[in-house]
Amino acid sequence: MASNFFGEIFRITTFGESHGPGVGVIIDGCPAGVEISIEEVESFLVLRRPGRTVYTSPRKEEDRVEILSGILAGRTTGAPIALFIRNSDVVSSPYAAIQGLCRPGHAQFTYWKKYGVFDERGGGRASARETAARVAAGAVAKKLLAMHSIDCLSFISAVGDIDLPLPELSSLVSLRKKIYEDPLFCPDEKISAAMRETIAKVREEQDSIGGIVTGVAHLPVGLGEPVYGKMEARLASAMLSLPASKGFEIGAGFQAARMKGSEHNDAFTADDSGAISTATNHAGGTLGGISTGSPLYFRVAFKPTSSIRKPQQTVTLQGKKALFQLPENARHDPCVAIRAVPIVEAMTALVLADLLLLSQSSKCPLLLGCT
């Protein structure tokens, strides 16, 4: 199986399965001297952890991190960083009852056709459990970005047809406080309450609901590579690699197709000191794939959780008609977008860390006045 890595300079390779011994990540290309502790990695993992609230899967994973290499006395050494997270709450028995059935909405059928084998224990490599490794790597990337005064975050901006207007993005510190205090990672208390009612309703109906996660970052001008390495292209690749993701848009996104050029163009302005900025930000913080200095913002759409308690028509792997129904003790999220919030933030940090290191080779040192 290929394609288990992401990034060019700041590169991660993840491994492990949902019901195996654990999941992990190897980070290559991280510079030496970045301060990072187990506690900082685990505090970020807590946000993604199942069972954190009543709105997520009841699976209980402590997500304790083992540092196997690359970090010494709280600092990165420049060597590959290996992080391992053991699976502790593994219950594989419920999957025996549905073995051999094509699971609606899951990758089981395509994996089986491609590889001739599929790990039936909770989805194996295709499970969202793999994303714990991404979040662990994202914690390291976030520490590297912080050394360059770069910050990023994400939040729930829609559940079903309940939509949150884009909030004020000038202060990510105050926005983060609101996000992390809410059980759904929504910065608006009233809208969060309506979202929680919707989730409770679909759970009673033995169903699930989709959602949208918004990502935001404050960046200097000049991050991103042109043509094939555009910032939005790298972000789209990162976000659409996430389980259950179905759409990506940046800035005005698909709404831009309904606008005129005079409406969508962000006019340039300059303050008294001559600093240039844009009066609006329909572009979402990039032009030509390179950051403008305005807040970066984008949205990622997540489908409803595929595992639902409602009976569904399907077939066996041999093509015979069958009824698919999850066992009573199966454990799943009613809305996967909630736990996707810290994962989107982690993937954003990984993209930005990689672009930060790539940007260091964009100009000859002599042109920068260096000797």
C-alpha positions, 0 to 999 in steps of 0.5 A: 500500500503506497501513499502513506506520506504527506509533505515535501520537506516537513514530511509525515508518514503514518502507520497503524490500523483501527483495531491493531496495537496502535497508530503512529507517525514518523516526521522527517525534515523538522528542524532541530531546536523546536521545543515540544513536550509529550504534554503539548502533543497530548493536549492537542490529541485530547481535542480529537479523542473519542468520548470527549463529549456526548456528541462523539463516539463513546470509544474511550482512548487515552491517546498517550504518546510515546516518543521513540526518537527525534526529541531529546530533553524537550527539543527536536534533534533534527533526526526523524521524529517517531511518535506512537499511540497505543490503542487501548479500547479495542472491541472487534467482536461486533464486526464479526456479525457484518463480516463479508457484507459490503458496508454502505458508505465505507471503503471496504468494497474498494479496498477489497477489490484493489488489494484482495483483503480488508481489515474488517476490525473497525475499518483497519487502515481506512478508519479515522483512527489513523488521524490521531497520528496526523494530530500528533504530527500537527502538534509539532508543526504548530510549535514550529509555526509559533516560532515564526508567529504563525497561528492557525485554528479551525471550528465547526461552521455548519451542521446539516442546514444550520450555518455559522456566518464567518466570525471576526478573524482579527484575533485568533486568541479570543476566537480559539477561547470560544471554540475550545469552550464549546462541546462542538467547537462552535464559536457561537453559543446560540448556533451551537445549541441549534446544532446540538439539537439537530445532532440529538434528533438524528441520533434518535432517528438512528441516523447521522448528519454532515457538517462543515469545518472552517480553517483559519490562519494568520500568515505573513505575505509570501508563503506558498509556491506558484503553479502546482504548489499553490497554497490552496492546492496543497490545502485541498490535497490535505483536507480531501485526504481526510476520511469523510471529506467531500468538498473544499473551498477557499475564500468566496469559494463556489460563491465566486462563480456567481459574482462579477469581477467588480464584486470579487476583486479585492482592492488594494489599499495602503496605510500611512506607513505605506503598508499594502493590504486588501480592503476585502478578502474574497480570495481567502488570503491567497493570490497566485497560490501565495499568501497575501497577509490577509487571513487565510480561510477555507471550508471543508465539507464532511459527509454524514457518518456512514455507520448508522443504526438504520437497516440498509440494503446491501449485498455480500462480497459475492454479490448476493442480496443482504440486509446490513445492520450494525450490532447494538454495541457498535460505536460511532459518531453521529456527526464526524465533522465535530472530531474533524475540527482538530484534524483540519487544524493539524493538517493546516499546520502541516501544510503551512510548516512545509510551505514555511521551510520551502519558502526559505529557498525562494530568494538568493541570500545575496538578494536579501542583503545577506553575506 
